Amino acid sequence: MPTRRAVVLGAAGAGIVAALPATAAHGASGSAVPAGTPPVLVTEQASRRLLVLDPRRRVWDPAADPSVVRWQFSPLGDPRYRDLRPDASWVYPCEAKVRVHRKRTYVLTTASFGFVAVVAHPSGRRYWGTALGPGDDLFNPHSAEILPDGNVAVAGSTGALVRLYAASQGPRAERYAEARLKGAHGLHWDGARRVLWAIGDDELVAYEVGGTAARPTLIRASAVGLPVGTPGRTPGGHDLFPVAGRPGRLWVTTNAAVFQYDTGSGVFVQDFAGAGEISRKSVKAVGDDPRTGQTLSTVPERGLEETWWTTTVSVHRPTSTYRLVGGGIYKARWWLPR
């Protein structure tokens, strides 16, 4: 997301938190929804909320039918997050991913004006949180990840940093290790290789984690250049997410295209099903559902209040869409706790 300021390829209101009941499936607006399709988690910037939406509705209109919302979160007015100044820091929520840590489900979220938190689902309880320069985009936290020991990594794109917070020490823990990474946008903990992957403007980096849970360290172990879309211009790495249907692969998006990175061979590939449709410019989020084979993605839509917003979540294999009436979506993820 822009700040408010400014094929095989070789490696080159009061804390809104609610669980609402599911409703009957409706075959509205186009193709039928495959059985077993998971709910959709979105960062909804127009209303400053995270939403988990009913996958059986092709059109989501929460104002007309609140039952399309399975769960929602906002820290605004919630005393559990008051110290993070959400009125100033919870602006443009730009990441949401669901994770399971010690058999409990959490949603990891960040917002461009400083907010970062790990939120228990469905209660909204705060596992951990911080605010990086609340009220401005000097850091622009763009993604987060929780590690097996309970510590939390944060990527700040404008701040050009990756931080690993000692979040295991409590909900307000402040100690962190830091590494520099130009345009840091996405994070993923690779349990098989035991490294933290981070994507920046120009490279995909693997960090080894050392030290202790209370005093962690980050060590840059390896890096690979991102595929160049336009000669002479930065690739502009953006989303980084595990390929659910193919362990050992990572979804990688750049300004120009969508790839998968094979962590074993160390190459970026476009040999995945549906690549011709999925790979396009300015993809902000991409992910697959291994059960149904569907992939979803988001790209900006013209004519909205912000140039990076969309009202549409694209679905591939088979091709379809979801639409959020009056929305300003940035990222969308399948609700697949992992």
C-alpha positions as a LaTeX table, in Angstrom:
\begin{tabular}{lrrr}
\hline
Residue & $x$ (\AA) & $y$ (\AA) & $z$ (\AA) \\
\hline
Met1 & 0.00 & 0.00 & 0.00 \\
Pro2 & 1.44 & 3.44 & $-0.85$ \\
Thr3 & 2.40 & 5.51 & 2.16 \\
Arg4 & 0.46 & 8.59 & 2.85 \\
Arg5 & 3.72 & 10.55 & 2.31 \\
Ala6 & 4.97 & 9.86 & $-0.43$ \\
Val7 & 7.98 & $-19.91$ & $-16.51$ \\
Val8 & 10.83 & $-20.63$ & $-14.03$ \\
Leu9 & 13.02 & $-17.83$ & $-12.93$ \\
Gly10 & 16.38 & $-18.34$ & $-11.35$ \\
Ala11 & 17.21 & $-16.77$ & $-8.08$ \\
Ala12 & 18.23 & $-13.31$ & $-9.36$ \\
Gly13 & $-17.15$ & 1.58 & 18.61 \\
Ala14 & $-16.35$ & $-0.37$ & 21.89 \\
Gly15 & $-13.92$ & $-2.94$ & 20.79 \\
Ile16 & $-16.04$ & $-4.51$ & 18.08 \\
Val17 & $-15.63$ & $-8.23$ & 18.52 \\
Ala18 & $-18.51$ & $-10.49$ & 17.65 \\
Ala19 & $-19.17$ & $-14.03$ & 16.53 \\
Leu20 & $-22.35$ & $-14.08$ & 14.48 \\
Pro21 & $-24.29$ & $-17.17$ & 13.39 \\
Ala22 & $-23.90$ & $-18.71$ & 9.98 \\
Thr23 & $-26.82$ & $-18.53$ & 7.57 \\
Ala24 & $-28.08$ & $-20.67$ & 4.75 \\
Ala25 & $-26.11$ & $-20.65$ & 1.52 \\
His26 & $-27.30$ & $-18.40$ & $-1.26$ \\
Gly27 & $-26.30$ & $-18.79$ & $-4.91$ \\
Ala28 & $-26.30$ & $-15.04$ & $-5.50$ \\
Ser29 & $-24.50$ & $-13.19$ & $-8.27$ \\
Gly30 & $-22.92$ & $-15.83$ & $-10.44$ \\
Ser31 & $-21.30$ & $-19.21$ & $-9.98$ \\
Ala32 & $-22.13$ & $-21.65$ & $-7.23$ \\
Val33 & $-19.79$ & $-21.77$ & $-4.25$ \\
Pro34 & $-17.90$ & $-25.08$ & $-3.99$ \\
Ala35 & $-18.80$ & $-27.17$ & $-0.97$ \\
Gly36 & $-16.34$ & $-26.72$ & 1.87 \\
Thr37 & $-15.21$ & $-23.23$ & 0.86 \\
Pro38 & $-13.75$ & $-21.54$ & 3.96 \\
Pro39 & $-14.82$ & $-18.10$ & 5.23 \\
Val40 & $-12.94$ & $-15.04$ & 3.98 \\
Leu41 & $-10.93$ & $-12.76$ & 6.28 \\
Val42 & $-10.48$ & $-9.20$ & 5.01 \\
Thr43 & $-8.85$ & $-5.95$ & 6.12 \\
Glu44 & $-11.73$ & $-3.52$ & 5.60 \\
Gln45 & $-10.17$ & $-0.07$ & 5.68 \\
Ala46 & $-13.28$ & 1.96 & 4.88 \\
Ser47 & $-14.83$ & 1.04 & 8.24 \\
Arg48 & $-11.51$ & 0.31 & 10.02 \\
Arg49 & $-12.40$ & $-3.30$ & 10.82 \\
Leu50 & $-11.30$ & $-6.85$ & 10.26 \\
Leu51 & $-14.17$ & $-8.97$ & 8.97 \\
Val52 & $-14.66$ & $-12.71$ & 8.59 \\
Leu53 & $-17.31$ & $-13.08$ & 5.91 \\
Asp54 & $-19.70$ & $-15.82$ & 4.86 \\
Pro55 & $-18.16$ & $-17.65$ & 1.86 \\
Arg56 & $-21.58$ & $-18.76$ & 0.61 \\
Arg57 & $-22.63$ & $-15.22$ & $-0.33$ \\
Arg58 & $-21.17$ & $-13.73$ & $-3.48$ \\
Val59 & $-22.27$ & $-10.25$ & $-2.38$ \\
Trp60 & $-21.64$ & $-9.10$ & 1.18 \\
Asp61 & $-23.78$ & $-6.21$ & 2.39 \\
Pro62 & $-23.40$ & $-6.03$ & 6.19 \\
Ala63 & $-25.64$ & $-2.95$ & 6.46 \\
Ala64 & $-28.55$ & $-4.75$ & 4.81 \\
Asp65 & $-27.79$ & $-8.22$ & 6.19 \\
Pro66 & $-25.47$ & $-8.34$ & 9.25 \\
Ser67 & $-25.50$ & $-12.15$ & 9.14 \\
Val68 & $-22.89$ & $-12.14$ & 6.35 \\
Val69 & $-20.34$ & $-11.17$ & 9.03 \\
Arg70 & $-19.12$ & $-14.21$ & 10.97 \\
Trp71 & $-16.71$ & $-12.22$ & 13.17 \\
Gln72 & $-15.35$ & $-8.70$ & 13.34 \\
Phe73 & $-12.70$ & $-6.80$ & 15.20 \\
Ser74 & $-11.72$ & $-3.20$ & 15.85 \\
Pro75 & $-9.68$ & $-1.94$ & 18.80 \\
Leu76 & $-11.45$ & 1.43 & 18.76 \\
Gly77 & $-12.97$ & 2.06 & 22.18 \\
Asp78 & $-11.66$ & $-1.25$ & 23.57 \\
Pro79 & $-9.90$ & $-0.72$ & 26.94 \\
Arg80 & $-7.68$ & $-3.74$ & 26.29 \\
Tyr81 & $-5.94$ & $-1.77$ & 23.52 \\
Arg82 & $-6.19$ & 1.76 & 24.90 \\
Asp83 & $-2.44$ & 2.11 & 25.46 \\
Leu84 & $-1.85$ & 1.48 & 21.73 \\
Arg85 & $-3.77$ & 4.67 & 20.89 \\
Pro86 & $-5.95$ & 3.00 & 18.25 \\
Asp87 & $-7.70$ & 6.27 & 17.44 \\
Ala88 & $-4.36$ & 7.36 & 15.93 \\
Ser89 & $-2.62$ & 4.04 & 15.15 \\
Trp90 & $-5.52$ & 1.91 & 13.84 \\
Val91 & $-5.66$ & 3.69 & 10.46 \\
Tyr92 & $-5.59$ & 1.58 & 7.28 \\
Pro93 & $-5.54$ & $-1.95$ & 8.74 \\
Cys94 & $-3.35$ & $-3.69$ & 6.19 \\
Glu95 & $-2.68$ & $-7.23$ & 7.43 \\
Ala96 & $-4.80$ & $-10.02$ & 8.83 \\
Lys97 & $-3.79$ & $-13.65$ & 9.06 \\
Val98 & $-5.08$ & $-16.45$ & 11.26 \\
Arg99 & $-2.67$ & $-18.62$ & 13.21 \\
Val100 & $-2.85$ & $-21.37$ & 15.83 \\
His101 & $-0.44$ & $-21.06$ & 18.73 \\
Arg102 & $-0.48$ & $-23.62$ & 21.53 \\
Lys103 & $-3.90$ & $-24.85$ & 20.41 \\
Arg104 & $-5.45$ & $-21.39$ & 20.50 \\
Thr105 & $-6.56$ & $-19.40$ & 17.47 \\
Tyr106 & $-5.27$ & $-15.86$ & 16.93 \\
Val107 & $-5.60$ & $-13.18$ & 14.28 \\
Leu108 & $-2.41$ & $-11.23$ & 13.58 \\
Thr109 & $-3.04$ & $-7.70$ & 12.37 \\
Thr110 & $-1.21$ & $-4.48$ & 11.56 \\
Ala111 & $-2.28$ & $-0.99$ & 10.49 \\
Ser112 & $-0.27$ & 1.55 & 8.54 \\
Phe113 & $-0.25$ & 4.22 & 11.22 \\
Gly114 & 1.49 & 2.03 & 13.79 \\
Phe115 & $-0.87$ & $-0.56$ & 15.29 \\
Val116 & 0.28 & $-4.19$ & 15.67 \\
Ala117 & $-1.53$ & $-6.88$ & 17.67 \\
Val118 & $-2.13$ & $-10.57$ & 18.10 \\
Val119 & $-5.84$ & $-10.94$ & 18.84 \\
Ala120 & $-7.46$ & $-14.02$ & 20.36 \\
His121 & $-10.36$ & $-15.43$ & 18.36 \\
Pro122 & $-13.24$ & $-15.14$ & 19.02 \\
Ser123 & $-12.91$ & $-13.15$ & 22.27 \\
Gly124 & $-10.75$ & $-10.32$ & 20.92 \\
Arg125 & $-8.51$ & $-10.66$ & 23.96 \\
Arg126 & $-5.06$ & $-9.18$ & 23.54 \\
Tyr127 & $-2.26$ & $-11.71$ & 23.43 \\
Trp128 & 0.26 & $-8.97$ & 22.65 \\
Gly129 & 0.38 & $-5.57$ & 20.98 \\
Thr130 & 2.43 & $-2.48$ & 20.31 \\
Ala131 & 2.26 & 0.76 & 18.36 \\
Leu132 & 5.17 & 1.92 & 16.22 \\
Gly133 & 5.07 & 5.70 & 16.02 \\
Pro134 & 1.29 & 5.91 & 16.44 \\
Gly135 & $-0.41$ & 8.48 & 14.26 \\
Asp136 & 2.04 & 8.50 & 11.36 \\
Asp137 & 3.44 & 6.13 & 8.75 \\
Leu138 & 7.10 & 6.58 & 9.64 \\
Phe139 & 7.25 & 2.80 & 10.26 \\
Asn140 & 4.14 & 1.54 & 8.41 \\
Pro141 & 3.87 & $-1.95$ & 9.96 \\
His142 & 2.71 & $-4.07$ & 7.07 \\
Ser143 & 2.75 & $-7.66$ & 8.34 \\
Ala144 & 3.31 & $-9.77$ & 11.44 \\
Glu145 & 4.05 & $-13.39$ & 12.30 \\
Ile146 & 4.00 & $-15.44$ & 15.50 \\
Leu147 & 6.84 & $-17.88$ & 16.20 \\
Pro148 & 6.63 & $-21.19$ & 18.06 \\
Asp149 & 8.02 & $-19.67$ & 21.27 \\
Gly150 & 5.28 & $-17.02$ & 21.24 \\
Asn151 & 7.41 & $-14.12$ & 20.07 \\
Val152 & 6.09 & $-11.92$ & 17.28 \\
Ala153 & 7.85 & $-10.57$ & 14.21 \\
Val154 & 6.80 & $-7.31$ & 12.57 \\
Ala155 & 7.70 & $-5.92$ & 9.13 \\
Gly156 & 7.74 & $-2.13$ & 8.73 \\
Ser157 & 7.85 & $-1.04$ & 5.09 \\
Thr158 & 8.51 & 2.68 & 5.45 \\
Gly159 & 10.76 & 2.02 & 8.42 \\
Ala160 & 12.73 & $-0.55$ & 6.38 \\
Leu161 & 12.89 & $-2.95$ & 9.32 \\
Val162 & 12.07 & $-6.39$ & 10.60 \\
Arg163 & 11.62 & $-6.61$ & 14.35 \\
Leu164 & 11.24 & $-9.65$ & 16.55 \\
Tyr165 & 9.46 & $-8.73$ & 19.76 \\
Ala166 & 9.71 & $-10.78$ & 22.96 \\
Ala167 & 5.91 & $-11.04$ & 22.97 \\
Ser168 & 6.11 & $-14.32$ & 24.87 \\
Gln169 & 6.94 & $-12.22$ & 27.95 \\
Gly170 & 3.54 & $-10.55$ & 28.15 \\
Pro171 & 0.91 & $-8.49$ & 26.28 \\
Arg172 & 2.92 & $-5.26$ & 26.59 \\
Ala173 & 6.45 & $-6.64$ & 26.13 \\
Glu174 & 8.68 & $-4.03$ & 24.47 \\
Arg175 & 12.09 & $-5.69$ & 24.01 \\
Tyr176 & 12.97 & $-6.56$ & 20.41 \\
Ala177 & 15.71 & $-7.55$ & 18.01 \\
Glu178 & 15.89 & $-5.65$ & 14.73 \\
Ala179 & 17.22 & $-6.16$ & 11.21 \\
Arg180 & 17.16 & $-3.70$ & 8.33 \\
Leu181 & 15.25 & $-4.59$ & 5.16 \\
Lys182 & 14.34 & $-2.04$ & 2.52 \\
Gly183 & 10.59 & $-1.97$ & 1.92 \\
Ala184 & 9.84 & $-4.82$ & 4.37 \\
His185 & 6.32 & $-5.98$ & 3.51 \\
Gly186 & 5.66 & $-9.63$ & 4.38 \\
Leu187 & 6.68 & $-12.31$ & 6.89 \\
His188 & 6.34 & $-16.07$ & 7.24 \\
Trp189 & 7.71 & $-18.51$ & 9.81 \\
Asp190 & 8.96 & $-21.67$ & 8.09 \\
Gly191 & 8.67 & $-24.43$ & 10.66 \\
Ala192 & 10.35 & $-27.02$ & 8.45 \\
Arg193 & 13.47 & $-24.94$ & 7.86 \\
Arg194 & 13.18 & $-23.01$ & 11.11 \\
Val195 & 13.73 & $-19.62$ & 9.51 \\
Leu196 & 11.75 & $-16.41$ & 9.33 \\
Trp197 & 11.18 & $-15.38$ & 5.73 \\
Ala198 & 10.78 & $-11.67$ & 4.97 \\
Ile199 & 10.08 & $-9.95$ & 1.66 \\
Gly200 & 11.29 & $-6.45$ & 0.84 \\
Asp201 & 11.46 & $-4.21$ & $-2.19$ \\
Asp202 & 14.25 & $-6.16$ & $-3.86$ \\
Glu203 & 14.84 & $-9.44$ & $-2.07$ \\
Leu204 & 13.46 & $-12.38$ & $-0.16$ \\
Val205 & 15.46 & $-12.91$ & 3.03 \\
Ala206 & 15.71 & $-15.82$ & 5.46 \\
Tyr207 & 16.53 & $-14.94$ & 9.09 \\
Glu208 & 17.70 & $-17.35$ & 11.73 \\
Val209 & 16.34 & $-16.71$ & 15.20 \\
Gly210 & 18.72 & $-16.98$ & 18.14 \\
Gly211 & 19.08 & $-15.87$ & 21.71 \\
Thr212 & 16.30 & $-16.67$ & 24.16 \\
Ala213 & 12.58 & $-16.05$ & 24.19 \\
Ala214 & 13.16 & $-13.10$ & 26.52 \\
Arg215 & 16.13 & $-11.77$ & 24.53 \\
Pro216 & 15.79 & $-12.88$ & 20.92 \\
Thr217 & 18.21 & $-12.19$ & 18.09 \\
Leu218 & 17.79 & $-12.05$ & 14.30 \\
Ile219 & 20.57 & $-13.22$ & 12.01 \\
Arg220 & 20.39 & $-12.77$ & 8.25 \\
Ala221 & 21.11 & $-16.25$ & 6.91 \\
Ser222 & 20.46 & $-15.94$ & 3.17 \\
Ala223 & 18.80 & $-13.78$ & 0.55 \\
Val224 & 17.64 & $-14.06$ & $-3.05$ \\
Gly225 & 16.85 & $-11.25$ & $-5.46$ \\
Leu226 & 13.22 & $-10.91$ & $-6.54$ \\
Pro227 & 12.30 & $-11.32$ & $-10.21$ \\
Val228 & 12.55 & $-7.99$ & $-12.03$ \\
Gly229 & 9.38 & $-6.94$ & $-13.82$ \\
Thr230 & 10.65 & $-3.77$ & $-15.50$ \\
Pro231 & 14.39 & $-3.43$ & $-16.15$ \\
Gly232 & 15.89 & $-0.66$ & $-14.07$ \\
Arg233 & 13.01 & $-0.57$ & $-11.60$ \\
Thr234 & 12.71 & $-2.19$ & $-8.17$ \\
Pro235 & 10.64 & $-5.39$ & $-8.19$ \\
Gly236 & 8.56 & $-4.13$ & $-5.28$ \\
Gly237 & 7.99 & $-7.26$ & $-3.22$ \\
His238 & 4.65 & $-7.24$ & $-1.44$ \\
Asp239 & 2.76 & $-10.30$ & $-0.21$ \\
Leu240 & 4.41 & $-13.39$ & 1.26 \\
Phe241 & 2.26 & $-16.35$ & 2.27 \\
Pro242 & 2.62 & $-20.13$ & 2.43 \\
Val243 & 1.20 & $-22.20$ & $-0.41$ \\
Ala244 & $-1.27$ & $-24.34$ & 1.51 \\
Gly245 & $-1.48$ & $-27.05$ & $-1.14$ \\
Arg246 & 2.29 & $-27.42$ & $-1.69$ \\
Pro247 & 4.49 & $-27.46$ & 1.43 \\
Gly248 & 7.89 & $-25.95$ & 0.76 \\
Arg249 & 6.50 & $-23.23$ & $-1.47$ \\
Leu250 & 5.69 & $-19.59$ & $-0.75$ \\
Trp251 & 3.37 & $-17.24$ & $-2.59$ \\
Val252 & 5.31 & $-14.11$ & $-3.57$ \\
Thr253 & 3.79 & $-11.03$ & $-5.17$ \\
Thr254 & 5.66 & $-8.11$ & $-6.72$ \\
Asn255 & 4.57 & $-4.93$ & $-8.45$ \\
Ala256 & 4.50 & $-6.83$ & $-11.74$ \\
Ala257 & 3.45 & $-10.43$ & $-11.11$ \\
Val258 & 2.67 & $-13.37$ & $-8.81$ \\
Phe259 & 5.14 & $-16.20$ & $-8.25$ \\
Gln260 & 5.72 & $-19.18$ & $-6.04$ \\
Tyr261 & 9.12 & $-19.56$ & $-4.45$ \\
Asp262 & 10.39 & $-23.11$ & $-4.07$ \\
Thr263 & 12.39 & $-23.10$ & $-0.84$ \\
Gly264 & 14.10 & $-26.36$ & $-1.75$ \\
Ser265 & 15.43 & $-25.41$ & $-5.17$ \\
Gly266 & 15.69 & $-21.69$ & $-4.47$ \\
Val267 & 13.84 & $-20.56$ & $-7.61$ \\
Phe268 & 10.76 & $-18.50$ & $-8.36$ \\
Val269 & 8.25 & $-20.36$ & $-10.53$ \\
Gln270 & 4.97 & $-19.78$ & $-12.31$ \\
Asp271 & 4.12 & $-23.42$ & $-12.91$ \\
Phe272 & 1.10 & $-23.41$ & $-10.61$ \\
Ala273 & $-2.45$ & $-24.05$ & $-11.84$ \\
Gly274 & $-4.20$ & $-20.87$ & $-12.92$ \\
Ala275 & $-1.01$ & $-18.82$ & $-13.16$ \\
Gly276 & $-2.16$ & $-17.03$ & $-16.30$ \\
Glu277 & $-5.16$ & $-15.65$ & $-14.46$ \\
Ile278 & $-3.69$ & $-15.23$ & $-10.98$ \\
Ser279 & $-0.46$ & $-13.48$ & $-11.96$ \\
Arg280 & $-1.00$ & $-9.80$ & $-12.68$ \\
Lys281 & 0.16 & $-6.39$ & $-11.50$ \\
Ser282 & $-0.34$ & $-4.97$ & $-8.01$ \\
Val283 & $-1.65$ & $-8.09$ & $-6.27$ \\
Lys284 & $-1.88$ & $-7.17$ & $-2.59$ \\
Ala285 & $-2.74$ & $-10.63$ & $-1.23$ \\
Val286 & $-2.92$ & $-14.16$ & $-2.58$ \\
Gly287 & $-3.59$ & $-17.57$ & $-1.04$ \\
Asp288 & $-4.99$ & $-20.99$ & $-1.82$ \\
Asp289 & $-7.42$ & $-23.39$ & $-0.16$ \\
Pro290 & $-6.05$ & $-26.94$ & $-0.41$ \\
Arg291 & $-9.44$ & $-28.58$ & 0.11 \\
Thr292 & $-11.33$ & $-26.96$ & $-2.78$ \\
Gly293 & $-8.34$ & $-25.91$ & $-4.89$ \\
Gln294 & $-9.52$ & $-22.30$ & $-5.03$ \\
Thr295 & $-7.13$ & $-19.36$ & $-4.90$ \\
Leu296 & $-8.15$ & $-15.85$ & $-3.91$ \\
Ser297 & $-6.43$ & $-12.52$ & $-4.52$ \\
Thr298 & $-6.99$ & $-8.79$ & $-4.24$ \\
Val299 & $-5.94$ & $-5.98$ & $-6.58$ \\
Pro300 & $-6.79$ & $-2.26$ & $-6.38$ \\
Glu301 & $-9.97$ & $-1.02$ & $-8.03$ \\
Arg302 & $-10.34$ & 2.35 & $-9.70$ \\
Gly303 & $-12.77$ & 4.99 & $-8.53$ \\
Leu304 & $-12.61$ & 4.37 & $-4.78$ \\
Glu305 & $-11.57$ & 6.75 & $-2.02$ \\
Glu306 & $-8.03$ & 5.31 & $-1.85$ \\
Thr307 & $-6.08$ & 4.06 & $-4.85$ \\
Trp308 & $-5.16$ & 0.77 & $-3.12$ \\
Trp309 & $-8.73$ & $-0.20$ & $-2.13$ \\
Thr310 & $-11.05$ & $-2.69$ & $-3.75$ \\
Thr311 & $-14.60$ & $-3.88$ & $-3.15$ \\
Thr312 & $-13.85$ & $-7.16$ & $-4.90$ \\
Val313 & $-12.11$ & $-10.36$ & $-3.83$ \\
Ser314 & $-11.12$ & $-12.36$ & $-6.89$ \\
Val315 & $-11.49$ & $-16.14$ & $-6.82$ \\
His316 & $-9.65$ & $-18.42$ & $-9.22$ \\
Arg317 & $-10.16$ & $-22.09$ & $-10.13$ \\
Pro318 & $-13.07$ & $-21.71$ & $-10.80$ \\
Thr319 & $-13.21$ & $-18.02$ & $-11.68$ \\
Ser320 & $-15.61$ & $-15.97$ & $-9.58$ \\
Thr321 & $-15.72$ & $-12.96$ & $-7.26$ \\
Tyr322 & $-16.96$ & $-11.76$ & $-3.91$ \\
Arg323 & $-18.07$ & $-8.15$ & $-3.52$ \\
Leu324 & $-18.29$ & $-6.08$ & $-0.33$ \\
Val325 & $-20.86$ & $-3.32$ & $-0.72$ \\
Gly326 & $-19.32$ & 0.04 & 0.20 \\
Gly327 & $-16.06$ & $-1.63$ & 1.12 \\
Gly328 & $-12.42$ & $-0.59$ & 1.04 \\
Ile329 & $-10.64$ & $-3.95$ & 1.13 \\
Tyr330 & $-6.86$ & $-4.16$ & 1.07 \\
Lys331 & $-6.08$ & $-7.83$ & 1.74 \\
Ala332 & $-8.17$ & $-10.99$ & 1.83 \\
Arg333 & $-7.26$ & $-14.40$ & 3.20 \\
Trp334 & $-9.04$ & $-17.72$ & 3.41 \\
Trp335 & $-9.92$ & $-18.47$ & 7.05 \\
Leu336 & $-7.57$ & $-21.43$ & 7.45 \\
Pro337 & $-6.17$ & $-21.59$ & 11.00 \\
Arg338 & $-2.69$ & $-23.12$ & 10.83 \\
\hline
\end{tabular}
